[in-house]
Amino acid sequence: MLIGEVARRSGVSTRMLRHYDALGLVRPTGRTVGGYREYADADIRRIFHVESLRTLGLSLREVARALEDPAFAPQTLVADLIRRTEERLERERELLERLRAVEGAEPAGWRDVLRIVELVRDLGSADPPRRLQAVLNPAANEPVPTDLLTAAVLAESEPNMAGALRWALARAGSDGLAGLAPGLRSSDAEVRRRAVLAVAEIPGDTATRLLTAALADPDPAVRGPAALAAGARGVTAAEPALIDMVVTGTNDVDAGEVLGALSRDPAAADRILAALTALLTAHEADAGVRLRLIQALVELPGTGALAILQPLRADADPSVALVATAFADLVAARVSG
């Protein structure tokens, strides 16, 4: 079969077939009397083998080695191809995000495009001070677009920088919630935690609804901040998570204070008092848990906690008895005053 027919049937251009011949990758078996390349069936099969390997991203040198060297193990090459492809996809993902950031900023001209690109670069810098500068003192004193801020908030791991980003995003009001909502659905618990912390700094009913939904998160590192923020907004659904934080000792002081604030409502006060009292009995053998529960009881308004604390003055555990005595006196003085 002559080269033109091979090109039509294989989809490989005659130019590329000549290139394969020059490289020794696919050499036609014979020549016609006139000197034209003549391909046998085995040559055509080899062309298809070459094209198949090229679709995996192999270079022509790698294709030649794969076809000629019996000792050439595919596992190593395939693993390297996967790594290279992942790196390329990451670069493409970064480019896509950059383009979306430019589009979302609705630039009026190329000067605006350049400013957004510079912001994206600075916010993605490995240098925290540079990232902070981009947020607090952006070029041309233009505010950082909300889309860029939300993306940066969800990606930032440095605590001080994360706080600055949340502050900047809170200044944008509820506009940032649309970008944070996907973060609350992320498969990465750390991203969900960052989203909750950012939502917690944004006022309004929509933010409160997002925080309430986050109370069902399976990860306590996400559920806890959501409970603190939602409880501070009067969401009674946060009570179980807050009580669990007291038991486990995770931000237990903050959780106790929020439970105290919720207990200004009499119905909530009764529920919380009953729950804490039951847990005192359930954890009778764990002094650490009981001490935290006592501290949470003291945060409750009114005299309800006093009736629970008085018997604990004589508790078998000296540390529990000592703390209960001190707090019972504190509550009694607070009530009488």
FENFENTA-V327031 format. One record per residue. N is the residue number from 1. SS is DSSP state (hx for helix, st for strand, lp for the rest). OMEGA is omega in degrees with one decimal (none if undefined). Layout:
BEGIN
n	ss	omega
N	SS	OMEGA
N	SS	OMEGA
END
This chain:
BEGIN
n	ss	omega
1	lp	-178.2
2	st	-171.0
3	hx	-179.9
4	hx	179.1
5	hx	177.3
6	hx	179.7
7	hx	180.0
8	hx	-175.3
9	hx	-175.6
10	hx	-175.0
11	lp	177.8
12	lp	-175.2
13	lp	177.3
14	hx	178.7
15	hx	-179.9
16	hx	177.8
17	hx	177.3
18	hx	178.2
19	hx	176.9
20	hx	-179.8
21	hx	-178.5
22	hx	179.1
23	hx	-176.0
24	lp	-177.9
25	lp	174.9
26	lp	179.3
27	lp	179.1
28	lp	-175.8
29	lp	-174.8
30	st	176.4
31	st	175.8
32	lp	178.2
33	lp	-179.5
34	lp	177.4
35	lp	179.2
36	lp	178.4
37	st	178.7
38	st	-174.0
39	lp	174.6
40	lp	179.4
41	hx	179.9
42	hx	178.4
43	hx	-178.8
44	hx	176.5
45	hx	-180.0
46	hx	176.4
47	hx	179.8
48	hx	176.4
49	hx	179.4
50	hx	-178.1
51	hx	179.2
52	hx	179.8
53	hx	177.9
54	hx	178.8
55	lp	177.6
56	lp	179.6
57	lp	178.9
58	lp	172.5
59	lp	178.8
60	hx	177.0
61	hx	179.0
62	hx	176.9
63	hx	180.0
64	hx	-179.6
65	hx	-179.5
66	hx	-177.3
67	hx	-172.9
68	hx	-173.1
69	lp	-178.9
70	lp	-177.2
71	lp	-177.3
72	lp	-174.9
73	lp	-179.3
74	hx	-175.1
75	hx	-178.0
76	hx	-178.4
77	hx	-179.7
78	hx	177.9
79	hx	179.0
80	hx	177.7
81	hx	177.7
82	hx	179.7
83	hx	-179.5
84	hx	179.4
85	hx	177.8
86	hx	178.3
87	hx	179.1
88	hx	178.5
89	hx	177.7
90	hx	177.3
91	hx	178.9
92	hx	178.5
93	hx	178.5
94	hx	178.5
95	hx	179.6
96	hx	178.8
97	hx	179.1
98	hx	179.1
99	hx	178.6
100	hx	177.9
101	hx	178.5
102	hx	-179.8
103	hx	-178.6
104	hx	179.9
105	lp	179.4
106	lp	-176.7
107	lp	178.7
108	lp	-178.9
109	lp	-176.7
110	hx	176.4
111	hx	176.9
112	hx	178.3
113	hx	-179.5
114	hx	179.1
115	hx	-179.5
116	hx	178.8
117	hx	178.3
118	hx	177.7
119	hx	179.4
120	hx	179.7
121	hx	-178.0
122	hx	179.5
123	hx	178.4
124	lp	-178.6
125	lp	175.8
126	lp	-177.0
127	lp	-178.3
128	hx	178.5
129	hx	179.0
130	hx	177.0
131	hx	179.8
132	hx	178.7
133	hx	-179.1
134	hx	-178.7
135	hx	-172.6
136	hx	-178.2
137	lp	-176.4
138	lp	179.4
139	hx	178.8
140	hx	179.0
141	hx	176.7
142	lp	178.0
143	lp	178.5
144	lp	179.2
145	lp	-175.5
146	hx	-179.9
147	hx	178.9
148	hx	180.0
149	hx	-178.4
150	hx	177.9
151	hx	-179.8
152	hx	178.4
153	hx	-176.9
154	hx	-177.5
155	hx	-170.9
156	lp	180.0
157	lp	-178.5
158	lp	-170.4
159	hx	-178.0
160	hx	178.9
161	hx	179.2
162	hx	178.4
163	hx	178.4
164	hx	179.0
165	hx	179.5
166	hx	178.0
167	hx	-179.4
168	hx	-179.5
169	hx	179.3
170	hx	179.0
171	hx	178.0
172	lp	178.6
173	hx	-174.7
174	hx	180.0
175	hx	-177.7
176	hx	-174.6
177	hx	-180.0
178	hx	179.1
179	hx	-179.4
180	hx	-176.9
181	hx	177.0
182	hx	178.0
183	hx	178.1
184	hx	179.0
185	lp	-177.4
186	lp	174.6
187	lp	-179.7
188	lp	-177.7
189	hx	-179.8
190	hx	177.3
191	hx	178.4
192	hx	178.8
193	hx	178.8
194	hx	179.6
195	hx	179.3
196	hx	-179.5
197	hx	179.2
198	hx	178.7
199	hx	-177.5
200	lp	-178.1
201	lp	-178.9
202	lp	-178.7
203	lp	173.0
204	lp	-176.8
205	hx	-178.6
206	hx	177.5
207	hx	179.4
208	hx	177.8
209	hx	178.9
210	hx	178.4
211	hx	178.6
212	hx	178.0
213	hx	-178.4
214	hx	176.9
215	lp	179.3
216	lp	-178.7
217	lp	-177.9
218	lp	-176.8
219	lp	-179.2
220	hx	178.2
221	hx	175.9
222	hx	-176.6
223	hx	-177.3
224	hx	177.9
225	hx	178.3
226	hx	-180.0
227	hx	178.8
228	hx	-177.5
229	hx	-179.3
230	hx	178.5
231	hx	178.1
232	hx	177.2
233	lp	176.5
234	lp	-179.7
235	lp	-176.3
236	hx	177.6
237	hx	179.5
238	hx	-174.1
239	hx	-178.2
240	hx	-179.2
241	hx	178.9
242	hx	178.6
243	hx	177.1
244	hx	177.8
245	hx	176.3
246	hx	-178.4
247	hx	-175.8
248	hx	-179.5
249	lp	178.6
250	lp	-175.9
251	lp	-174.0
252	hx	179.5
253	hx	178.2
254	hx	179.8
255	hx	178.5
256	hx	179.5
257	hx	179.3
258	hx	175.7
259	hx	177.2
260	hx	178.9
261	hx	178.4
262	hx	-176.0
263	lp	173.1
264	lp	172.0
265	lp	-175.0
266	hx	-178.7
267	hx	177.9
268	hx	179.9
269	hx	179.4
270	hx	-179.7
271	hx	-175.4
272	hx	178.7
273	hx	179.9
274	hx	-178.5
275	hx	-179.7
276	hx	179.5
277	hx	179.3
278	hx	-179.4
279	hx	174.9
280	hx	178.2
281	hx	-177.4
282	hx	-177.4
283	lp	-175.3
284	lp	-177.2
285	lp	-176.1
286	lp	-176.4
287	hx	-178.9
288	hx	179.1
289	hx	-177.4
290	hx	177.9
291	hx	178.6
292	hx	178.1
293	hx	177.5
294	hx	179.9
295	hx	178.1
296	hx	178.7
297	hx	-178.2
298	hx	-179.1
299	lp	-176.6
300	lp	179.0
301	lp	176.7
302	lp	-173.9
303	lp	-175.7
304	hx	-177.6
305	hx	-175.5
306	hx	179.9
307	hx	178.6
308	hx	-174.9
309	hx	-175.2
310	hx	179.8
311	hx	-177.4
312	hx	175.1
313	lp	-177.6
314	lp	-177.9
315	lp	-178.8
316	lp	178.4
317	lp	-176.2
318	hx	-178.0
319	hx	178.3
320	hx	-179.5
321	hx	-178.0
322	hx	-178.1
323	hx	179.8
324	hx	178.9
325	hx	-179.0
326	hx	-177.7
327	hx	176.4
328	hx	177.6
329	hx	-179.9
330	hx	180.0
331	hx	180.0
332	hx	179.3
333	hx	-179.5
334	hx	-178.9
335	hx	-178.2
336	hx	179.7
337	lp	none
END
